[in-house]
């Protein structure tokens, strides 16, 4: 009898393993489009653990897909992504034009699920007020960056400064790490003024890359929602609810296994957690976009 049991054990183990594999194969496979912030490799390293965590919590296999900002709308409209992770302006664009549904917002830094845009100058440069930037050289972040371009453009317009006429020159840097380039561009004197996100100033100061008293903050926008998870309008409501719950319950101690290593999910993603917001919380960005004549409200 014992010999028979010993012979049967491998067969049972194989059957259980095969059944488990079949269940994994049967799981739906959905894609999460993550907006590239600096580069594709960094995006994969940051968010593959988060996708793995969501897969484990929701019972769906989520694939991590880095997406360039200018490609997002077309690819989302084509049905490539069940979920999206973008900045707050792109969330608004995809909601207005393609029905994206709000899931949750990232929390990171001093303002939690919100952040702000600033205009900064190098301390000692003689530029002390917003009015002083007339005729000066300014560097913006990417045009679709809510706190690296939109908020600062709006700040200038609200102060009666037309960036197209009243600045001496402005530029938008190419390549990776654009927001750091803005701050370093002013620090090293290539530009007089930078449109710097408050969060990047905070993070670079914390990491010792700059000192808080290196710069003068000429103006700061109101705080607005930070990066945001969204869902396709046709996503199964059960999956939607499970994803939202999993994000809101994610803690700094939660880990997943990636390439044989246990990784802390939030630490890898550079976020402190997630918060549920209302769509109306994004109205200040909508108002900025209308004043600056930017998508999805631009008129010609």
Backbone bond lengths (Angstrom), bond angles and torsions (degrees), N, CA, C in turn:
res aa  C-N    CA-C-N  psi(-1)  N-CA   C-N-CA  omega(-1)  CA-C   N-CA-C  phi
1 X - - - 1.465 - - 1.521 110.81 -
2 X 1.358 115.56 -45.00 1.468 119.26 179.09 1.520 110.80 -62.10
3 X 1.379 115.08 -40.44 1.462 119.23 179.97 1.525 109.85 -62.37
4 X 1.314 117.19 -39.46 1.468 121.58 178.99 1.522 110.78 -63.45
5 X 1.342 115.96 -42.39 1.469 120.06 178.96 1.513 111.43 -63.29
6 X 1.334 114.76 -41.20 1.470 118.61 179.36 1.523 111.30 -63.81
7 X 1.316 115.77 -37.02 1.470 119.67 177.98 1.524 111.81 -68.71
8 X 1.333 115.56 -33.60 1.462 119.58 -177.10 1.531 113.01 -79.08
9 X 1.324 117.97 -27.10 1.475 120.97 -176.23 1.526 113.32 -54.63
10 X 1.351 120.03 -49.93 1.476 119.29 178.79 1.515 112.59 -59.39
11 X 1.350 115.14 -37.20 1.470 118.85 -179.23 1.522 109.96 -64.59
12 X 1.346 116.36 -43.89 1.457 120.92 179.36 1.523 110.52 -64.27
13 X 1.343 116.38 -42.85 1.469 120.56 -179.71 1.522 110.76 -60.39
14 X 1.343 115.18 -44.10 1.469 119.18 179.32 1.522 110.14 -63.83
15 X 1.309 116.44 -40.17 1.463 119.99 -179.57 1.513 111.22 -64.53
16 X 1.351 116.77 -43.42 1.463 120.68 178.72 1.517 110.81 -63.78
17 X 1.360 116.00 -44.36 1.469 120.27 179.55 1.523 110.85 -61.51
18 X 1.345 115.29 -43.66 1.467 119.62 -179.33 1.518 110.56 -64.00
19 X 1.329 116.01 -40.18 1.465 118.94 178.91 1.513 110.45 -64.00
20 X 1.350 116.04 -40.34 1.469 119.86 178.11 1.515 111.32 -62.72
21 X 1.332 116.24 -43.34 1.470 120.02 178.59 1.517 111.03 -62.67
22 X 1.353 115.64 -40.00 1.460 119.08 179.63 1.523 110.66 -62.76
23 X 1.362 116.51 -39.15 1.461 119.19 179.25 1.516 111.25 -65.29
24 X 1.369 115.70 -39.55 1.464 119.51 178.40 1.526 110.02 -63.82
25 X 1.364 115.42 -41.83 1.456 118.98 -179.37 1.524 111.22 -64.66
26 X 1.349 115.17 -31.64 1.458 119.20 -177.74 1.525 112.72 -76.75
27 X 1.340 118.34 -15.07 1.459 120.72 -179.44 1.517 110.27 -62.64
28 X 1.312 117.71 140.24 1.472 119.71 175.25 1.531 110.83 -60.50
29 X 1.303 116.38 147.23 1.466 122.12 175.94 1.523 107.77 -112.97
30 X 1.330 116.70 117.30 1.454 122.45 -179.48 1.519 109.38 -123.91
31 X 1.322 115.93 154.32 1.461 120.76 -176.39 1.526 110.71 -108.70
32 X 1.325 114.36 139.49 1.461 120.96 172.73 1.527 107.48 -109.93
33 X 1.321 116.32 120.42 1.463 120.94 176.66 1.527 110.06 -89.19
34 X 1.324 116.46 115.53 1.460 121.90 179.52 1.522 109.48 -104.52
35 X 1.307 117.35 124.71 1.462 121.10 178.96 1.522 110.50 -63.47
36 X 1.325 116.34 128.58 1.462 120.92 174.20 1.522 109.42 -66.27
37 X 1.323 116.70 122.65 1.465 119.75 175.26 1.521 110.42 -92.23
38 X 1.318 117.09 -51.75 1.459 120.87 179.61 1.527 111.75 -113.92
39 X 1.333 116.92 -52.75 1.461 119.82 178.48 1.529 108.76 -160.94
40 X 1.317 115.24 167.28 1.462 120.93 -173.85 1.524 111.88 -65.76
41 X 1.324 117.53 -42.15 1.459 120.43 -178.53 1.526 110.87 -61.61
42 X 1.327 116.86 -45.46 1.454 120.75 179.15 1.530 110.51 -62.28
43 X 1.328 116.54 -41.13 1.459 120.73 179.86 1.531 110.88 -60.61
44 X 1.329 117.11 -42.90 1.465 121.01 178.03 1.519 110.89 -63.24
45 X 1.321 117.14 -44.74 1.464 120.77 -178.36 1.526 111.61 -64.67
46 X 1.325 115.93 -37.36 1.464 119.72 -179.25 1.523 112.35 -70.70
47 X 1.329 116.21 -43.90 1.469 118.21 -165.31 1.525 116.08 -108.74
48 X 1.330 118.67 -10.09 1.471 118.85 175.10 1.531 111.52 -59.42
49 X 1.353 119.41 -40.77 1.482 118.03 175.77 1.522 113.28 -62.38
50 X 1.322 117.25 -36.75 1.462 120.07 179.08 1.522 110.79 -66.47
51 X 1.325 117.09 -41.91 1.470 120.04 176.63 1.521 110.78 -62.41
52 X 1.333 116.31 -39.99 1.470 120.17 178.17 1.534 110.43 -63.37
53 X 1.317 116.36 -43.87 1.469 120.83 177.82 1.526 110.70 -58.92
54 X 1.336 116.82 -47.14 1.467 119.87 179.93 1.523 111.05 -63.66
55 X 1.327 116.75 -36.85 1.469 119.86 177.54 1.520 110.56 -60.25
56 X 1.323 116.02 -44.40 1.463 120.16 -178.48 1.523 111.92 -67.87
57 X 1.317 117.08 -37.44 1.460 120.76 -176.27 1.522 112.91 -78.90
58 X 1.315 116.32 -33.22 1.464 120.71 -172.06 1.527 112.50 -96.96
59 X 1.352 117.04 -22.50 1.456 119.75 -177.00 1.505 113.20 81.39
60 X 1.337 116.01 24.14 1.458 123.61 177.88 1.523 107.33 -127.95
61 X 1.325 117.93 143.10 1.459 120.19 176.26 1.529 108.94 -85.37
62 X 1.327 116.49 111.41 1.457 121.35 179.72 1.531 110.09 -99.60
63 X 1.310 116.35 128.50 1.459 122.04 176.67 1.525 109.99 -96.99
64 X 1.325 115.83 141.68 1.468 122.53 -179.39 1.519 109.11 -93.83
65 X 1.338 116.80 119.15 1.467 121.81 -176.80 1.530 109.51 -124.46
66 X 1.335 118.98 108.58 1.470 120.48 174.29 1.535 109.77 -70.12
67 X 1.330 116.00 137.60 1.471 120.43 -175.78 1.531 109.39 -134.52
68 X 1.321 116.70 130.59 1.460 120.20 174.05 1.526 109.78 -70.93
69 X 1.315 116.48 145.82 1.462 121.48 -174.17 1.526 112.13 -55.27
70 X 1.332 116.96 -44.98 1.463 119.79 -174.57 1.530 112.95 -71.16
71 X 1.345 117.78 -11.98 1.463 121.12 179.26 1.522 112.75 -97.23
72 X 1.331 116.64 -11.79 1.456 120.02 -166.73 1.520 112.75 -62.28
73 X 1.316 117.86 -48.01 1.462 119.79 -174.38 1.523 111.34 -61.79
74 X 1.316 116.44 -46.85 1.464 120.05 -178.30 1.528 111.11 -62.30
75 X 1.317 116.73 -43.85 1.461 120.42 -177.07 1.532 111.08 -71.61
76 X 1.324 117.09 -35.06 1.459 119.37 177.10 1.524 110.41 -67.94
77 X 1.314 116.88 -42.51 1.462 120.74 177.70 1.532 111.39 -60.88
78 X 1.332 115.94 -31.90 1.464 120.37 -179.68 1.525 112.35 -76.79
79 X 1.322 116.59 -2.58 1.454 120.33 176.40 1.510 115.37 84.24
80 X 1.341 117.27 20.68 1.460 119.96 -177.70 1.520 113.31 -70.81
81 X 1.333 117.76 -30.13 1.460 119.84 -169.23 1.528 112.33 -122.12
82 X 1.331 114.56 134.05 1.457 120.31 172.52 1.515 110.39 -82.35
83 X 1.339 115.32 -32.48 1.459 122.11 179.57 1.521 109.40 -133.02
84 X 1.334 115.53 154.85 1.457 120.74 177.47 1.524 109.64 -132.73
85 X 1.317 115.36 150.95 1.462 121.41 172.60 1.524 106.24 -132.04
86 X 1.329 115.54 110.58 1.463 120.41 -172.22 1.524 109.94 -140.67
87 X 1.333 115.36 175.26 1.460 117.74 169.39 1.537 109.04 -72.05
88 X 1.319 115.77 170.19 1.467 119.86 -172.33 1.529 113.01 -70.71
89 X 1.313 118.55 -28.81 1.465 120.14 177.85 1.521 110.54 -70.53
90 X 1.310 116.55 -40.80 1.458 119.34 178.44 1.526 110.88 -68.20
91 X 1.326 117.13 -33.18 1.469 119.88 173.20 1.530 109.88 -56.75
92 X 1.333 116.81 -46.98 1.470 120.87 -179.11 1.521 110.59 -62.55
93 X 1.322 116.80 -43.83 1.464 120.94 179.93 1.525 110.58 -59.70
94 X 1.337 117.30 -47.27 1.463 120.78 -178.24 1.527 111.31 -69.48
95 X 1.312 117.37 -31.69 1.473 120.23 177.36 1.528 110.31 -68.26
96 X 1.332 116.49 -48.17 1.463 120.48 -176.32 1.518 111.79 -67.25
97 X 1.341 116.52 -39.29 1.463 119.89 -172.22 1.522 114.17 -97.19
98 X 1.368 116.98 -19.45 1.464 117.57 -174.20 1.527 113.25 -140.26
99 X 1.336 118.61 10.09 1.457 120.89 172.82 1.510 116.23 77.50
100 X 1.336 118.76 19.85 1.465 121.19 179.09 1.532 110.64 -56.18
101 X 1.330 116.02 139.21 1.473 121.90 -179.21 1.528 109.46 -105.96
102 X 1.325 116.45 137.78 1.459 122.36 -178.95 1.529 110.93 -72.39
103 X 1.335 116.10 130.68 1.463 121.42 176.67 1.531 110.03 -106.26
104 X 1.330 117.54 -64.28 1.462 121.69 -178.47 1.519 108.80 -166.06
105 X 1.330 116.07 161.80 1.463 122.17 179.46 1.522 110.59 -112.27
106 X 1.337 116.09 146.06 1.463 121.26 175.09 1.522 110.36 -64.95
107 X 1.325 116.20 150.04 1.457 122.25 168.84 1.528 107.71 -115.20
108 X 1.337 114.91 130.05 1.464 118.12 -179.65 1.526 109.38 -160.57
109 X 1.301 116.82 129.77 1.456 120.82 173.78 1.516 114.16 79.93
110 X 1.340 114.29 -164.48 1.461 123.26 -171.12 1.528 113.15 -59.72
111 X 1.328 117.67 -38.52 1.459 121.20 -175.16 1.527 113.58 -94.09
112 X 1.318 118.70 6.02 1.456 121.26 177.59 1.516 112.71 65.44
113 X 1.328 116.55 -117.89 1.468 120.78 -177.54 1.525 112.59 -81.92
114 X 1.320 116.47 8.41 1.462 120.65 -179.52 1.527 110.54 -130.36
115 X 1.306 115.57 164.51 1.457 120.93 178.63 1.528 107.95 -152.18
116 X 1.318 116.74 -178.09 1.471 120.45 -176.95 1.523 109.40 -145.91
117 X 1.313 115.33 162.94 1.457 121.10 174.43 1.520 109.97 -106.36
118 X 1.326 116.54 143.52 1.467 120.82 178.70 1.520 110.45 -127.55
119 X 1.306 115.32 157.10 1.464 122.58 167.81 1.517 106.43 -112.10
120 X 1.329 116.73 124.06 1.462 120.93 -174.75 1.527 111.74 -125.35
121 X 1.327 115.01 154.25 1.462 122.50 173.32 1.526 107.87 -133.44
122 X 1.305 116.00 158.97 1.467 120.30 177.94 1.525 109.12 -70.52
123 X 1.323 115.78 132.70 1.455 120.44 178.13 1.530 109.78 -60.20
124 X 1.335 115.82 133.59 1.458 120.62 -178.73 1.512 114.62 88.94
125 X 1.346 115.80 1.51 1.471 119.42 -178.42 1.519 112.41 -80.07
126 X 1.335 116.85 -11.03 1.463 120.31 -175.44 1.507 113.40 90.44
127 X 1.335 116.84 -6.16 1.467 121.39 176.75 1.521 106.96 -94.60
128 X 1.311 116.24 108.93 1.459 120.86 -173.28 1.524 114.00 -117.19
129 X 1.335 116.90 -22.38 1.458 120.82 -178.31 1.522 109.74 -132.12
130 X 1.322 115.68 166.60 1.454 120.09 179.43 1.521 110.91 -61.84
131 X 1.307 117.23 -35.31 1.465 120.82 179.79 1.525 111.63 -62.60
132 X 1.327 116.82 -26.08 1.470 120.81 -177.62 1.522 113.41 -70.98
133 X 1.339 118.47 -9.95 1.466 118.85 -175.14 1.532 112.30 -82.40
134 X 1.315 117.98 -6.89 1.471 119.67 178.07 1.528 109.48 -58.88
135 X 1.332 114.95 130.42 1.451 120.62 179.42 1.515 114.88 80.09
136 X 1.330 117.71 1.42 1.467 121.18 -176.12 1.532 111.21 -95.61
137 X 1.344 114.50 168.64 1.472 122.08 178.97 1.530 108.76 -92.37
138 X 1.328 116.67 126.04 1.460 121.30 -175.95 1.525 110.07 -125.07
139 X 1.336 116.33 143.46 1.461 121.42 176.65 1.526 108.77 -117.76
140 X 1.354 115.15 126.02 1.462 123.30 177.45 1.523 109.77 -97.67
141 X 1.345 114.78 161.46 1.452 120.64 166.66 1.516 110.32 -81.91
142 X 1.342 117.92 -171.17 1.468 120.92 178.74 1.529 110.62 -55.58
143 X 1.316 116.93 146.83 1.459 120.52 -173.01 1.521 112.73 -62.97
144 X 1.331 117.98 -28.06 1.463 120.23 179.07 1.529 112.37 -92.22
145 X 1.317 118.07 13.88 1.462 121.54 179.10 1.526 109.21 -86.87
146 X 1.337 118.05 115.63 1.472 119.20 -176.09 1.524 114.04 -63.25
147 X 1.347 117.87 -34.48 1.467 119.04 -179.75 1.528 112.52 -113.28
148 X 1.337 115.86 15.03 1.459 120.00 175.51 1.520 112.24 -121.40
149 X 1.338 115.25 -6.65 1.469 120.56 178.47 1.527 110.83 -146.63
150 X 1.334 116.21 -60.88 1.465 121.08 -173.49 1.530 112.50 -56.88
151 X 1.325 117.62 -53.37 1.470 121.03 -175.70 1.522 111.25 -60.77
152 X 1.336 116.96 -39.84 1.466 120.19 -177.50 1.529 111.68 -73.93
153 X 1.314 117.06 -38.77 1.466 119.98 176.12 1.528 108.91 -59.83
154 X 1.333 115.06 -43.41 1.464 120.43 179.41 1.527 111.35 -64.92
155 X 1.321 117.60 -41.05 1.470 120.92 177.80 1.529 110.80 -57.02
156 X 1.316 116.04 -42.78 1.468 119.34 -179.59 1.523 111.40 -67.31
157 X 1.329 116.71 -45.09 1.458 119.10 179.12 1.526 111.14 -60.18
158 X 1.339 116.07 -41.74 1.462 120.21 179.94 1.523 112.13 -63.92
159 X 1.343 116.03 -25.94 1.467 120.55 179.14 1.526 112.40 -92.04
160 X 1.333 116.80 6.26 1.463 120.31 179.27 1.509 113.80 81.24
161 X 1.329 117.48 19.23 1.464 122.33 178.66 1.518 108.60 -108.78
162 X 1.315 116.43 121.38 1.459 122.01 178.50 1.526 107.95 -94.20
163 X 1.345 118.41 109.51 1.462 119.89 -178.31 1.527 113.59 -57.01
164 X 1.327 117.07 -28.65 1.465 120.15 -177.86 1.530 112.22 -75.83
165 X 1.326 117.17 -21.27 1.455 120.40 -175.52 1.532 113.41 -119.04
166 X 1.324 116.24 -31.98 1.457 118.95 -169.01 1.523 114.82 -97.43
167 X 1.343 117.18 -14.37 1.458 119.24 175.10 1.521 109.73 -87.12
168 X 1.322 115.47 152.39 1.457 118.14 175.63 1.518 111.14 -70.18
169 X 1.335 114.93 -35.72 1.465 120.32 -175.69 1.525 107.13 -171.66
170 X 1.346 117.98 145.48 1.458 119.01 168.63 1.519 109.81 -140.37
171 X 1.333 115.26 156.37 1.462 121.47 -177.65 1.515 109.62 -142.32
172 X 1.331 115.34 161.08 1.462 123.33 173.75 1.521 106.55 -123.53
173 X 1.331 119.22 118.90 1.469 120.56 -174.21 1.518 112.26 -70.88
174 X 1.316 115.89 151.88 1.458 122.23 175.64 1.521 109.88 -98.82
175 X 1.348 115.83 165.79 1.457 119.83 173.87 1.512 113.52 87.77
176 X 1.314 115.48 -173.57 1.457 122.81 -176.71 1.522 112.46 -77.76
177 X 1.319 115.02 165.61 1.467 122.83 175.64 1.528 111.82 54.08
178 X 1.329 115.04 46.43 1.465 120.40 -174.96 1.522 112.15 -61.42
179 X 1.332 117.86 -40.65 1.461 119.07 -176.50 1.526 111.43 -67.08
180 X 1.316 117.12 -37.85 1.459 119.27 175.52 1.524 110.56 -65.68
181 X 1.314 116.55 -36.18 1.469 119.93 178.56 1.522 111.01 -60.62
182 X 1.339 116.75 -37.09 1.460 119.80 179.11 1.529 110.18 -60.15
183 X 1.314 114.94 -48.73 1.466 120.39 -175.32 1.517 110.64 -68.49
184 X 1.324 116.56 -43.45 1.464 119.28 177.79 1.531 111.47 -67.47
185 X 1.344 116.05 -31.35 1.463 119.09 179.13 1.510 112.16 -60.53
186 X 1.344 116.61 -38.31 1.458 120.90 175.79 1.531 110.86 -76.57
187 X 1.311 115.90 -40.60 1.474 120.47 -178.63 1.534 111.36 -57.76
188 X 1.348 116.34 -41.81 1.460 120.43 -177.37 1.525 113.67 -94.46
189 X 1.347 117.21 5.58 1.449 120.69 171.33 1.512 116.71 85.06
190 X 1.343 118.13 9.06 1.462 119.41 177.55 1.529 111.47 -71.88
191 X 1.341 115.47 -27.28 1.459 121.48 177.11 1.520 108.85 -134.46
192 X 1.311 115.18 158.26 1.467 120.33 179.86 1.522 112.00 -86.64
193 X 1.328 115.83 -33.64 1.464 121.57 -173.73 1.525 108.51 -138.63
194 X 1.350 116.43 146.82 1.466 120.97 177.05 1.515 110.22 -130.21
195 X 1.336 114.46 146.41 1.472 121.96 173.32 1.521 107.20 -92.40
196 X 1.326 116.80 87.53 1.461 121.46 -170.97 1.522 112.11 -103.24
197 X 1.331 118.17 130.70 1.464 119.70 172.55 1.527 110.12 -64.49
198 X 1.323 116.37 138.07 1.463 120.39 179.43 1.523 110.89 -58.85
199 X 1.336 117.08 -36.00 1.452 120.42 -178.25 1.523 111.05 -64.45
200 X 1.322 117.70 -40.16 1.467 120.16 179.58 1.521 111.23 -66.84
201 X 1.327 117.08 -38.46 1.462 119.50 174.76 1.529 110.21 -60.44
202 X 1.337 115.74 -43.66 1.463 120.62 179.85 1.523 111.38 -62.63
203 X 1.338 116.54 -47.33 1.458 120.53 -176.95 1.525 111.70 -67.39
204 X 1.332 117.73 -42.68 1.463 120.48 -179.22 1.523 111.23 -67.00
205 X 1.320 117.05 -33.57 1.465 120.61 176.07 1.518 110.18 -68.66
206 X 1.328 117.12 -44.01 1.459 121.13 179.47 1.512 111.57 -61.88
207 X 1.344 116.77 -36.53 1.461 121.28 -179.02 1.530 113.04 -82.55
208 X 1.337 117.53 -2.61 1.452 120.96 178.39 1.517 114.61 79.54
209 X 1.337 117.81 13.32 1.463 120.90 179.31 1.520 111.31 -76.19
210 X 1.333 116.93 -29.84 1.462 122.84 176.45 1.526 107.36 -140.16
211 X 1.306 116.37 169.56 1.466 121.80 173.99 1.515 108.88 -111.88
212 X 1.320 116.62 148.31 1.462 121.10 -176.54 1.521 111.66 -59.07
213 X 1.326 117.58 -33.82 1.469 119.59 -176.72 1.523 112.95 -90.49
214 X 1.335 117.21 14.07 1.477 120.41 174.23 1.525 111.40 -75.38
215 X 1.337 116.91 -20.50 1.460 120.74 -170.24 1.525 112.12 -130.49
216 X 1.323 113.91 158.63 1.461 122.53 170.27 1.524 106.98 -109.27
217 X 1.328 116.53 126.75 1.461 120.33 175.17 1.524 107.94 -86.98
218 X 1.327 115.92 110.59 1.458 121.94 -175.96 1.532 111.60 -79.01
219 X 1.321 116.18 -31.96 1.468 120.78 -179.94 1.521 108.24 -164.34
220 X 1.325 115.39 152.21 1.460 120.79 175.84 1.518 108.99 -137.42
221 X 1.323 115.64 137.70 1.460 121.18 179.69 1.523 110.50 -75.97
222 X 1.334 116.01 170.87 1.444 119.68 169.87 1.523 108.40 -66.46
223 X 1.329 117.26 159.25 1.457 119.30 179.87 1.526 109.48 -78.88
224 X 1.315 114.72 143.11 1.468 121.84 -176.79 1.533 108.46 -137.05
225 X 1.348 117.54 161.73 1.469 119.49 -178.73 1.520 113.37 -56.76
226 X 1.329 113.71 146.27 1.463 122.64 -179.09 1.541 108.26 -88.36
227 X 1.321 117.06 -159.29 1.463 121.27 -177.95 1.527 110.87 -59.91
228 X 1.336 115.53 151.84 1.464 120.91 -163.14 1.522 112.32 -139.99
229 X 1.333 115.70 137.48 1.455 121.36 170.10 1.523 108.65 -88.66
230 X 1.334 115.72 134.66 1.451 121.93 174.81 1.515 110.66 -128.78
231 X 1.338 116.11 165.86 1.464 121.51 -178.97 1.521 109.89 -130.87
232 X 1.316 115.12 146.17 1.459 120.31 175.48 1.526 109.63 -61.71
233 X 1.330 117.95 146.94 1.473 120.77 -176.50 1.524 113.39 -62.34
234 X 1.341 117.23 -23.88 1.462 119.66 -178.35 1.522 113.28 -99.27
235 X 1.340 117.79 10.77 1.455 119.81 178.42 1.528 110.10 -64.81
236 X 1.319 116.55 136.65 1.464 122.52 177.78 1.530 109.50 -50.51
237 X 1.344 117.92 124.42 1.471 120.38 -178.50 1.530 113.63 -56.88
238 X 1.322 117.36 -31.32 1.464 120.08 178.59 1.527 110.24 -66.72
239 X 1.342 116.36 -44.03 1.466 120.12 177.69 1.518 110.13 -65.47
240 X 1.330 116.95 -41.72 1.473 121.31 178.01 1.527 110.27 -55.23
241 X 1.315 116.49 -49.18 1.467 120.85 -177.26 1.519 111.28 -64.79
242 X 1.335 116.93 -39.72 1.468 120.16 179.63 1.527 111.40 -67.30
243 X 1.320 117.15 -38.72 1.466 120.73 178.38 1.527 109.94 -63.64
244 X 1.321 116.31 -48.26 1.469 119.77 179.68 1.532 110.61 -59.37
245 X 1.320 116.97 -46.03 1.457 120.29 -179.54 1.529 110.98 -61.72
246 X 1.339 116.39 -43.23 1.459 120.20 -179.47 1.526 111.55 -62.44
247 X 1.334 116.87 -40.64 1.466 120.55 179.08 1.527 110.76 -66.33
248 X 1.316 117.17 -45.91 1.459 120.65 -176.80 1.522 112.27 -67.79
249 X 1.324 117.24 -27.39 1.464 121.19 -178.58 1.530 113.16 -92.79
250 X 1.304 117.89 -4.40 1.470 121.82 -178.37 1.527 109.95 -65.27
251 X 1.333 116.73 131.00 1.462 122.21 -178.13 1.519 110.73 -118.50
252 X 1.333 117.67 162.94 1.471 120.31 -179.96 1.524 114.65 -61.00
253 X 1.317 117.99 -17.79 1.464 119.90 -178.99 1.524 113.29 -92.67
254 X 1.323 118.50 -7.93 1.462 121.15 -179.01 1.521 110.88 -70.95
255 X 1.332 115.63 134.19 1.465 121.10 -177.09 1.523 110.63 -129.57
256 X 1.329 114.62 161.76 1.462 122.18 169.58 1.525 107.23 -137.34
257 X 1.311 114.96 164.83 1.462 119.69 178.11 1.524 109.61 -97.15
258 X 1.327 115.39 124.39 1.467 122.25 177.10 1.526 107.90 -128.36
259 X 1.322 116.08 119.15 1.468 121.32 179.89 1.525 112.05 52.05
260 X 1.336 115.81 43.56 1.450 121.03 176.40 1.511 115.65 78.58
261 X 1.318 117.46 7.38 1.464 121.35 -178.68 1.520 109.84 -122.76
262 X 1.348 116.54 139.42 1.462 120.90 175.00 1.516 108.67 -80.85
263 X 1.323 116.32 124.38 1.465 122.30 -174.57 1.531 109.20 -121.58
264 X 1.327 116.24 134.98 1.465 120.06 174.41 1.529 108.40 -75.32
265 X 1.319 115.78 122.47 1.464 121.66 -169.70 1.521 111.78 -64.52
266 X 1.327 118.07 -49.89 1.460 120.70 -177.33 1.523 111.41 -66.77
267 X 1.308 116.67 -40.87 1.469 120.17 179.43 1.519 110.77 -61.49
268 X 1.327 116.69 -42.89 1.461 120.55 179.12 1.523 111.38 -62.49
269 X 1.343 116.45 -37.63 1.469 121.42 -176.25 1.524 113.32 -83.02
270 X 1.333 118.21 -4.76 1.462 123.63 -178.58 1.528 111.40 63.30
271 X 1.293 117.81 36.71 1.466 120.17 176.92 1.529 109.13 -131.14
272 X 1.317 115.67 158.91 1.463 121.69 -179.60 1.523 112.30 -94.79
273 X 1.320 116.75 -14.15 1.454 121.58 -178.47 1.518 109.51 156.39
274 X 1.326 116.62 -165.82 1.464 121.92 -179.03 1.523 109.75 -135.28
275 X 1.322 115.13 151.99 1.456 121.30 -177.81 1.525 109.68 -136.10
276 X 1.323 115.53 143.26 1.460 120.09 177.34 1.525 109.17 -84.71
277 X 1.324 116.70 123.21 1.467 122.17 178.87 1.525 109.61 -115.03
278 X 1.313 115.17 167.86 1.458 122.08 172.23 1.523 109.03 -96.37
279 X 1.318 116.32 151.80 1.460 118.63 177.15 1.526 110.74 -60.01
280 X 1.325 117.62 -32.07 1.472 120.73 179.45 1.529 112.40 -64.40
281 X 1.336 117.44 -20.11 1.463 120.16 176.51 1.527 111.47 -64.06
282 X 1.317 116.55 -18.55 1.461 121.66 -178.33 1.526 112.29 -91.77
283 X 1.331 117.41 -0.32 1.461 120.50 -178.05 1.534 113.84 -59.53
284 X 1.344 119.70 -37.50 1.470 117.81 177.02 1.531 113.49 -58.51
285 X 1.333 117.33 -34.25 1.468 119.68 176.76 1.519 109.86 -70.21
286 X 1.321 116.41 -38.72 1.463 119.61 176.64 1.533 110.83 -60.06
287 X 1.316 116.72 -42.18 1.467 120.36 179.46 1.521 111.05 -64.31
288 X 1.332 116.52 -41.30 1.468 119.73 176.22 1.525 110.71 -60.45
289 X 1.340 116.38 -47.36 1.463 120.48 -177.19 1.527 111.15 -61.49
290 X 1.323 117.57 -36.80 1.469 120.27 177.94 1.527 110.39 -66.77
291 X 1.323 117.08 -43.32 1.475 119.62 -178.87 1.526 111.49 -67.02
292 X 1.352 116.12 -34.53 1.468 119.88 -177.32 1.528 111.71 -88.09
293 X 1.348 116.55 -6.50 1.464 122.25 -179.85 1.530 110.74 64.34
294 X 1.330 114.60 51.71 1.459 120.61 -179.27 1.519 110.43 -115.70
295 X 1.362 116.35 160.57 1.458 120.01 176.68 1.525 111.21 -57.53
296 X 1.338 116.29 146.11 1.470 127.59 3.17 1.536 113.93 -93.35
297 X 1.326 116.60 20.43 1.462 119.98 -173.96 1.528 113.17 -113.02
298 X 1.324 116.97 12.37 1.454 119.33 -174.49 1.533 111.49 -66.89
299 X 1.322 115.48 145.53 1.462 122.12 172.77 1.528 107.68 -126.95
300 X 1.287 116.53 150.78 1.462 119.78 -178.09 1.519 110.05 -125.13
